[in-house]
Structures are given as structure tokens and as C-alpha cells.
Amino acid sequence: MFIALVVLTVLLALVSVNSAVMKLRRNERVVTSITGTVGFPERYLGLLAALEIAGAVGIVVGLWVVPLGIAAAVGLTLYFLGAIIGHLRVRDTQGVTMPLVPLILSVAVLVLRVVTA
């Protein structure tokens, strides 16, 4: 089960860092979705990216420091759940699919981190 945790942790970390990089580079599609469709202020994109990077680092280090891994997985789960709620709030059913996969990965990492603790 620990091998599954490692694989999913690395995958979630890569997805989170990629998402953060897209925000930091001001990818047009991402910016349009977050600021235009959802209505999130553009000035906070850096903060969103920082949260994703912190979560990615936390889950990877959390492979060795269990409480940090659990806390980071909870944080990423809440982050991506918040993204889904933001899209649903404005009835953006197409945009809701973007944070859905990372949310599922976050929940899986959280469950595996708790079970293998």
C-alpha cells in the first residue's frame, strides 16, 4: 500500500506544481477561467500558486513526516474542493472538470497517508 501512496503522491505533486506554474506564467486559458469565469481576483494568482507548491512539497516530505503529509493532503483536498465550489457557484460545469482529477488524487493520497501511518 505504501508503493501506491508514493506513486499517487508523486503524481499529485506533479499535477499541483504544473497547475501552479500555469498560474505563475499567466497562462491565458487558466487566467480566463479563474478570473473571468469564476471571478477570482487576478492579483491573488500568485497566492494560489504558492498554496499548490506548498501542498506539493508537503505531501512529498510527508512520505517521511507523517503529520506533515496528512496536513498537506488535507490542504490540497480543501484547495481543489474550493476550486470546484468556485466553478459550481457560477454554474461553470465545463470548468469544474479541471480541478476534479486533482481533488480525487488529493483524497486518495489523504486516505492512503492515514491508512499507512
N, C-alpha and C positions, 0 to 999 in steps of 0.2 A: 504494500500500500504506500510505503514511503517513496517508491520509484514513481508512482502515479502523482504524488504530491510534488515531487521535483519537476517532473515533466510539465504539469499544469502551472506550477509556479513560474517556470521559465517562460512558458507561453504567455501567461498573463502579464508578466513583466515586460516582455517584448511588445505586446499589444498596447500596454499603458504608455511605455516610452514612445512608441510610434505615434500614438494619439497626442502626446504632449509635444512632440516635435512638430506635428502638423499645426498645432495651435501657435507655437513659437515662431514658426515660419509664416504664419498668417496665410495658410492655405485657403484659397478663395472659397472652395466648397465648404470647408469647415467653418470659416468665419461667417459665411452667409447663413449656414444652418444655425449656428449658436447665437449670433447676434441678430440676424434678420428674422429668422423664423421663430426661434424660441424667445428672443428679446433679451438675452443676457448681455450686459454691458461689455463692450469690446475691451475696455481698459482692464478688465479682470481676467482676460485670457491667459496672461502670464501666471496668475494665481492658480487657475485650473491646471495648467501645465505643471506647475510646481507640486500640486497635490498628487497628480498622477505619477510624477517621478518619485516623490517621497513614498508613495504606496508601492511602487515597483521595487525600490531599494529595500523597503521594509519587509516585503514578502520574501525577497531573496535572502536577506540577512536572517529573516525569521525561520529559515530552514535550520539554523543553528541556535537561535534565540527564540524559543517557542512563544513567549508572551508578545514579543515584537511582531512575529509572524501573524499571530491571531489579531492583534490590534490593526496591523496594516491590511489584512484581508477584510476586516470589518469596515475599515475606512474606505477601501476600494469598492466594497459592496454598496455602501451608502452613497458613494460618489456616483457610481453608474446607475443606481436606483434613482438618485436625484435627477440625473440626465434624462432618464426615461419619463419621470414625472413631468419634467420641463417640457418635453415633446408632447406628452399626452394633454397637458394643460392647454396647449394651443391647438390641439387636435391634429398634430402632425404625425399621422400614422406611418408615413414612409420614413421619417427621420428617427422614429423610435427603434427601428431595427439596428441602427448604428451602435448604440450602447448596449443592446441586448446580449450579444455574444460576450463582451467583457463582463457583464453582470453575471451571466451563467458561469463563466470561468471564476469570477471572484467568489461566488457562493461555493463552487466546487473546491477551491483552494481553502476557503474557510472551514468547510466541513472536514476535509482531509487533514488540515493542520490540527484541528481539535481532536479528531479521532486518533491521530498518530502521536499526540503529545505524550 
